[in-house]
Amino acid sequence: TLEQAIQVHPTAYGLHVALAGSLSREKQWQAARNLYDQVIAAEGESQTAMRARMGLAALMLAQKDLEQAGTLFQEVVAWESERPKASRMRADAWAALGKIALYRKQKEAAIAAFKASLVQQPKQIDILNRLAAAYLLADKIKLARETIQYAVGLAPKQVNSRILMASI
């Protein structure tokens, strides 16, 4: 088990992040948070610490703590922006910031965040759908239609895209 592996390798912080993710999925919020906090404290600005920030931010988002989640996702974006190549972690952080902006009814911020996510991972259907929804909320119907048509073109059998397209 992960617990046993951590006992054998206590400084293998990737194992801590994996266990925290498992605990988070089981809704053992405090135990997961404690592990994420330990990794962040021990690893500082490492890739593993950023993965811990992503996990902790997702946990905070699940608990509707938008402020704390947004701060953590911003830290990941800032750290990741120093790396030249596109990354899944940066794309996910931007996508999460887009979700937070939508929760706050900040349509333009959501659009900008989803676009930034798509720069990293251009063919993410879920993010294209969210971008189209943000365009709709901002009354940018033409952009919403173009975005969702592009998403449907990439994945014609994706149900959410087709439902969104039918609503435009």
C-alpha positions as CSV (number, residue, x, y, z in Angstrom):
1,T,0.0,0.0,0.0
2,L,1.0,3.7,-0.2
3,E,1.2,3.9,3.5
4,Q,3.8,1.1,3.6
5,A,5.8,2.6,0.8
6,I,5.9,5.9,2.6
7,Q,7.2,4.1,5.7
8,V,10.0,2.6,3.7
9,H,10.7,5.8,1.7
10,P,9.6,8.7,3.9
11,T,11.2,11.4,1.7
12,A,9.6,10.1,-1.5
13,Y,7.1,12.9,-1.5
14,G,5.5,11.8,-4.8
15,L,4.1,8.9,-2.7
16,H,2.7,11.4,-0.2
17,V,1.0,13.3,-3.1
18,A,-0.5,10.0,-4.4
19,L,-1.8,9.1,-0.9
20,A,-3.3,12.5,-0.4
21,G,-5.1,12.2,-3.8
22,S,-6.5,8.9,-2.7
23,L,-7.6,10.3,0.6
24,S,-9.2,13.3,-1.1
25,R,-11.2,11.1,-3.4
26,E,-12.4,9.2,-0.3
27,K,-13.4,12.6,1.1
28,Q,-10.9,12.4,4.0
29,W,-10.3,16.0,3.6
30,Q,-8.2,16.8,6.7
31,A,-5.9,13.8,6.2
32,A,-5.4,14.7,2.6
33,R,-4.8,18.4,3.4
34,N,-2.2,17.5,6.1
35,L,-0.3,15.4,3.6
36,Y,-0.4,18.1,0.9
37,D,0.8,20.7,3.4
38,Q,3.7,18.4,4.5
39,V,4.8,18.0,0.9
40,I,4.6,21.7,0.2
41,A,6.6,22.5,3.3
42,A,9.2,19.9,2.6
43,E,9.6,20.4,-1.2
44,G,9.0,24.2,-1.6
45,E,9.0,25.0,-5.3
46,S,9.7,21.6,-6.7
47,Q,7.6,19.8,-9.3
48,T,6.3,17.5,-6.6
49,A,5.3,20.5,-4.4
50,M,3.4,21.9,-7.4
51,R,1.6,18.7,-7.8
52,A,0.7,18.9,-4.1
53,R,-0.5,22.5,-4.7
54,M,-2.7,21.3,-7.5
55,G,-4.1,18.5,-5.3
56,L,-4.7,20.9,-2.4
57,A,-6.3,23.4,-4.7
58,A,-8.6,20.8,-6.1
59,L,-9.6,19.8,-2.6
60,M,-10.2,23.4,-1.7
61,L,-12.3,23.8,-4.8
62,A,-14.4,20.7,-4.0
63,Q,-15.0,22.3,-0.6
64,K,-16.1,25.6,-2.3
65,D,-13.1,27.5,-0.8
66,L,-12.7,29.5,-4.0
67,E,-10.2,32.0,-2.5
68,Q,-7.7,29.5,-1.3
69,A,-8.1,27.3,-4.4
70,G,-7.6,30.3,-6.7
71,T,-4.4,31.3,-4.8
72,L,-3.0,27.8,-5.1
73,F,-3.8,27.5,-8.8
74,Q,-2.3,30.9,-9.4
75,E,0.9,29.8,-7.7
76,V,1.1,26.8,-10.0
77,V,0.5,28.9,-13.1
78,A,3.2,31.4,-12.0
79,W,5.7,28.6,-11.4
80,E,4.8,26.7,-14.6
81,S,5.0,29.9,-16.7
82,E,8.8,29.9,-16.1
83,R,9.0,26.6,-18.1
84,P,9.1,27.0,-21.9
85,K,7.1,24.0,-23.1
86,A,3.4,23.5,-22.7
87,S,2.3,21.4,-19.8
88,R,-0.8,19.5,-18.6
89,M,-0.4,20.9,-15.1
90,R,-0.5,24.5,-16.4
91,A,-3.5,23.7,-18.6
92,D,-5.3,22.1,-15.7
93,A,-4.5,25.1,-13.4
94,W,-5.8,27.6,-16.0
95,A,-8.9,25.5,-16.5
96,A,-9.6,25.5,-12.8
97,L,-9.1,29.2,-12.6
98,G,-11.7,29.5,-15.4
99,K,-14.1,27.4,-13.4
100,I,-13.5,29.6,-10.4
101,A,-14.1,32.7,-12.5
102,L,-17.4,31.2,-13.8
103,Y,-18.5,30.5,-10.2
104,R,-17.9,34.2,-9.4
105,K,-19.7,35.3,-12.6
106,Q,-16.5,36.8,-14.0
107,K,-17.2,36.0,-17.6
108,E,-14.2,37.7,-19.2
109,A,-11.8,36.2,-16.6
110,A,-13.2,32.8,-17.3
111,I,-12.8,33.3,-21.1
112,A,-9.2,34.4,-20.6
113,A,-8.4,31.4,-18.3
114,F,-10.0,28.8,-20.6
115,K,-8.1,30.3,-23.6
116,A,-4.8,30.1,-21.6
117,S,-5.6,26.5,-20.8
118,L,-6.2,25.7,-24.5
119,V,-2.8,27.3,-25.4
120,Q,-1.3,24.4,-23.4
121,Q,-3.7,21.7,-24.5
122,P,-5.5,22.9,-27.6
123,K,-7.8,19.9,-28.3
124,Q,-9.3,19.5,-24.8
125,I,-13.0,19.1,-25.5
126,D,-14.1,19.8,-21.9
127,I,-12.3,23.1,-21.9
128,L,-13.7,24.0,-25.4
129,N,-17.1,23.3,-24.0
130,R,-16.5,25.5,-21.0
131,L,-15.1,28.2,-23.2
132,A,-18.2,28.1,-25.3
133,A,-20.4,28.3,-22.2
134,A,-18.4,31.3,-21.0
135,Y,-18.9,33.0,-24.3
136,L,-22.6,32.3,-24.1
137,L,-22.8,33.9,-20.6
138,A,-20.9,36.9,-22.0
139,D,-23.4,37.1,-24.9
140,K,-20.7,36.3,-27.5
141,I,-23.0,34.0,-29.4
142,K,-20.9,33.9,-32.6
143,L,-17.7,32.9,-30.7
144,A,-19.7,30.3,-28.6
145,R,-21.1,28.8,-31.8
146,E,-17.6,28.7,-33.5
147,T,-16.0,27.2,-30.4
148,I,-18.6,24.5,-30.0
149,Q,-18.6,23.6,-33.7
150,Y,-14.8,23.2,-33.4
151,A,-15.3,20.9,-30.4
152,V,-17.9,18.8,-32.2
153,G,-15.6,18.6,-35.2
154,L,-12.8,17.2,-33.0
155,A,-15.1,14.7,-31.2
156,P,-18.4,14.2,-33.0
157,K,-19.7,11.7,-30.5
158,Q,-19.0,13.8,-27.4
159,V,-22.5,14.3,-25.9
160,N,-21.9,17.4,-23.9
161,S,-20.6,19.3,-27.0
162,R,-23.6,18.2,-29.0
163,I,-26.0,19.3,-26.3
164,L,-24.3,22.6,-26.0
165,M,-24.4,23.0,-29.8
166,A,-28.1,22.3,-29.8
167,S,-28.7,25.1,-27.2
168,I,-27.0,27.8,-29.3
